[in-house]
């Protein structure tokens, strides 16, 4: 097991521990949902750092739930198999052949890899997806896009792309009661029995809301929400977020992330943080230090 960076002396170590204690007590027996993004997964060393953080959280009394993405890995597998991937309104158009690959990569290879890394760091993890125990039932997503030629809105059929309609927390409650760390792939079942690919941020927001999580951490590949000068905004309210979307400060792929944060807060999550998953031990820095990491969004 690798370790946190060496501290200069025992006095500094003691001081760091004393500073961390109030933060540790704040999260004792609380649920923290961590969305581990496809881009934030990084290399093997970064994966070990993340697994260490999750294990340390569990050992210090936190109840972590990991939700992972895997967009880049899905893209590579589709390319390898010669299946062309198209996007509309920021979401992957998912036909039957594609959803089979999505499920194989997310609920299979990536999920078990993360479970294995957590186990190697001394944790006891269990890999699940939204289909297990009807944990997440999804409805089909439709999106409208503006045709650039006619400037007319049209509805795009995204295929087997879903969004959470209902979350049954009974499976997760049982897993957490058994002192296991759930690792969830964002694949869900529909009322029609079909498999649906769900955006990992959206999936994590729905899980955090249903579990009344103390924190939802969205690990991504940017430092957090930035202002127009590209400076980090350390803390925002929901009202701030709506204003920044309206005035064009929050743009592109950050908009759905922030909308997920707002949804989770409305469902009862106390605070949501968007942070850079490539920073070593970003999760511990956010939860157990005064300065935190990334952008904290509150009601």
C-alpha positions in Angstrom: 0.0 0.0 0.0 1.3 3.4 -0.9 1.1 6.2 1.7 0.2 9.8 2.0 3.2 12.2 1.4 5.7 12.1 4.2 5.3 14.8 6.8 8.4 16.7 8.1 8.2 15.5 11.7 6.0 14.0 14.4 4.8 17.4 15.6 3.5 18.2 12.2 1.8 14.8 12.0 0.1 15.3 15.3 -1.0 18.8 14.3 -2.4 17.5 11.1 -4.3 14.8 12.9 -5.7 17.3 15.4 -6.9 19.5 12.6 -8.5 16.6 10.8 -10.4 15.2 13.9 -13.4 17.7 13.8 -13.9 16.9 10.1 -13.7 13.2 10.8 -16.3 13.5 13.6 -18.6 15.5 11.2 -18.8 12.6 8.8 -18.9 9.7 11.3 -21.6 7.2 10.3 -22.6 9.6 7.4 -23.1 8.5 3.8 -20.7 10.0 1.2 -21.4 9.3 -2.4 -18.3 9.6 -4.7 -18.7 9.7 -8.5 -15.4 8.4 -9.9 -15.2 9.7 -13.5 -13.9 8.0 -16.5 -11.3 10.8 -17.1 -10.5 11.0 -13.4 -9.6 7.3 -13.2 -6.1 8.1 -14.6 -3.3 5.6 -14.2 -2.7 2.8 -11.8 -1.1 5.0 -9.1 -4.1 7.4 -9.2 -6.4 4.4 -8.9 -4.5 3.2 -5.9 -4.7 6.7 -4.3 -8.4 6.7 -4.8 -8.9 3.2 -3.4 -6.8 4.2 -0.3 -9.0 7.2 0.3 -12.2 5.1 0.1 -10.8 2.5 2.4 -9.6 5.2 4.9 -13.0 6.8 4.9 -14.7 3.5 5.6 -12.2 2.7 8.4 -12.8 6.1 10.0 -16.6 5.6 10.3 -17.8 7.1 6.9 -20.1 5.0 4.7 -18.8 5.6 1.2 -20.7 4.6 -1.9 -18.7 4.7 -5.2 -20.5 5.4 -8.5 -18.1 5.1 -11.5 -18.3 6.2 -15.1 -16.3 4.9 -18.0 -16.9 7.0 -21.2 -13.4 6.8 -22.5 -13.1 3.0 -21.9 -16.5 2.5 -23.6 -15.3 4.6 -26.6 -12.1 2.5 -26.9 -14.0 -0.8 -26.8 -16.6 0.3 -29.4 -13.7 1.5 -31.7 -12.0 -1.9 -31.2 -15.2 -3.7 -32.2 -15.8 -1.4 -35.1 -19.0 0.1 -33.7 -19.5 3.7 -34.6 -20.4 5.9 -31.7 -22.5 9.1 -32.1 -23.5 11.8 -29.6 -26.4 14.2 -29.5 -27.1 16.8 -26.8 -24.0 15.6 -25.0 -25.2 12.0 -24.6 -24.1 8.9 -26.4 -26.7 7.5 -28.8 -27.0 3.9 -27.6 -28.5 1.3 -29.9 -28.9 -2.4 -28.8 -25.3 -3.4 -29.9 -23.9 -0.4 -28.1 -25.8 -0.9 -24.8 -24.6 -4.5 -24.7 -21.0 -3.2 -24.9 -21.7 -0.4 -22.3 -23.0 -3.0 -19.9 -20.1 -5.3 -20.5 -17.5 -2.5 -19.9 -19.2 -0.7 -17.0 -20.8 -3.5 -15.0 -18.0 -5.9 -16.0 -14.5 -4.8 -16.6 -14.4 -1.4 -14.9 -16.6 -2.3 -12.0 -14.6 -5.4 -11.0 -11.3 -3.5 -11.6 -12.3 -0.9 -9.0 -13.5 -3.5 -6.6 -10.2 -5.3 -7.0 -8.2 -2.2 -6.3 -10.2 -1.3 -3.2 -9.7 -4.9 -2.0 -5.9 -4.7 -2.6 -5.8 -1.6 -0.3 -7.5 -3.5 2.5 -11.2 -2.7 1.9 -14.2 -5.0 1.4 -16.0 -3.8 -1.7 -18.9 -5.3 -3.7 -19.7 -4.5 -7.3 -23.3 -3.8 -8.3 -25.2 -2.0 -11.0 -28.6 -0.3 -11.0 -30.3 -3.5 -12.3 -29.4 -5.5 -9.1 -32.4 -5.8 -6.9 -34.2 -3.2 -9.1 -32.0 -0.6 -7.3 -32.5 2.0 -10.1 -35.5 1.9 -12.5 -34.9 4.2 -15.5 -37.1 5.9 -18.0 -36.1 6.5 -21.6 -34.5 9.9 -22.2 -35.4 12.1 -25.1 -33.6 15.3 -26.0 -34.4 18.1 -28.4 -31.7 19.7 -30.6 -31.9 22.7 -33.0 -31.3 21.8 -36.6 -28.5 24.1 -37.8 -29.9 24.4 -41.3 -33.6 25.0 -40.6 -33.2 26.4 -37.0 -36.1 24.1 -36.0 -36.1 22.0 -32.9 -36.3 18.3 -33.4 -36.6 15.3 -31.0 -33.6 13.0 -31.0 -34.0 9.3 -30.3 -31.1 8.4 -28.1 -31.9 4.7 -28.0 -31.2 2.9 -24.7 -30.3 6.0 -22.8 -32.2 6.4 -19.5 -32.4 8.6 -16.5 -33.3 7.5 -13.0 -37.1 7.4 -12.3 -37.0 5.5 -9.0 -34.3 4.4 -6.6 -34.9 1.5 -4.1 -32.4 1.9 -1.3 -33.0 -1.4 0.4 -30.0 -3.2 -1.4 -27.6 -0.4 -0.5 -28.9 -0.3 3.1 -28.2 -4.0 3.5 -24.7 -3.7 1.9 -23.7 -0.8 4.1 -25.0 -2.6 7.2 -22.7 -5.5 6.3 -19.7 -3.0 6.4 -19.1 -3.4 2.6 -18.3 -0.6 0.2 -20.7 -0.6 -2.7 -19.2 0.2 -6.1 -22.0 1.0 -8.6 -22.1 0.9 -12.4 -24.6 3.4 -13.9 -26.6 0.8 -15.8 -30.3 0.5 -15.0 -33.4 -1.4 -15.9 -36.5 0.1 -17.5 -40.2 -0.7 -16.9 -40.0 -2.5 -20.2 -37.2 -4.8 -18.9 -34.6 -3.2 -21.2 -31.2 -2.2 -20.1 -30.5 1.6 -20.1 -27.2 3.5 -20.1 -27.4 6.3 -17.5 -25.1 9.3 -17.3 -22.8 8.6 -14.3 -23.2 12.1 -12.8 -27.0 11.8 -13.0 -26.9 8.3 -11.5 -24.7 9.4 -8.6 -27.1 12.4 -7.9 -30.1 10.1 -7.8 -28.3 7.6 -5.4 -27.1 10.5 -3.2 -30.6 11.9 -3.0 -32.2 8.6 -2.2 -29.6 7.8 0.5 -29.8 11.3 2.0 -26.0 11.6 1.7 -24.0 14.1 3.7 -21.9 14.8 0.7 -21.9 14.0 -3.0 -18.4 14.3 -4.5 -18.2 14.6 -8.3 -14.6 13.7 -9.3 -13.8 15.1 -12.7 -10.8 16.3 -14.7 -11.1 20.1 -13.9 -10.5 21.9 -10.6 -14.2 22.7 -10.1 -16.5 25.5 -11.2 -14.4 28.4 -12.7 -15.3 32.0 -13.2 -14.8 33.8 -16.5 -11.1 34.4 -15.7 -10.7 30.7 -15.2 -10.3 31.1 -11.4 -11.8 28.5 -9.1 -15.0 29.4 -7.3 -14.6 27.7 -3.9 -18.2 27.9 -2.8 -21.6 28.5 -4.5 -25.3 28.5 -3.6 -27.9 27.1 -5.9 -29.0 30.7 -6.6 -25.4 31.5 -7.6 -25.3 28.4 -9.9 -28.4 29.4 -11.7 -27.1 33.0 -12.2 -23.8 31.7 -13.6 -25.5 29.4 -16.0 -27.8 32.3 -17.2 -24.9 34.7 -17.7 -22.7 32.2 -19.6 -20.0 31.7 -16.9 -21.0 28.0 -16.5 -21.0 26.5 -20.0 -20.7 23.2 -21.9 -20.3 20.0 -20.0 -20.2 21.8 -16.6 -24.0 22.7 -17.0 -25.3 19.1 -16.6 -22.9 18.5 -13.7 -24.1 21.6 -11.9 -27.7 20.7 -12.6 -27.1 17.3 -11.1 -25.7 19.1 -8.0 -28.9 21.2 -7.7 -31.1 18.1 -8.1 -29.1 16.2 -5.3 -29.4 19.2 -3.0 -33.2 19.4 -3.6 -33.4 15.7 -2.7 -31.8 16.4 0.7 -28.1 16.0 0.2 -26.3 18.5 2.5 -23.5 19.6 0.1 -22.1 18.7 -3.3 -18.5 19.2 -4.4 -17.1 19.2 -7.9 -13.4 18.6 -7.7 -10.4 17.4 -9.7 -10.0 13.6 -9.4 -6.4 13.7 -10.8 -5.2 15.5 -7.6 -3.7 12.9 -5.3 -6.0 12.1 -2.4 -8.5 14.7 -3.5 -11.3 13.0 -1.5 -9.4 13.2 1.8 -8.3 16.8 1.1 -12.0 17.8 0.5 -13.5 16.0 3.6 -10.7 16.2 6.1 -9.0 19.6 5.7 -10.1 23.2 6.3 -9.4 24.5 2.8 -11.1 21.5 1.0 -10.7 21.0 -2.7 -12.9 22.0 -5.7 -16.2 23.9 -5.6 -18.7 23.2 -2.7 -22.3 23.8 -3.7 -25.0 24.3 -1.0 -28.6 25.1 -0.9 
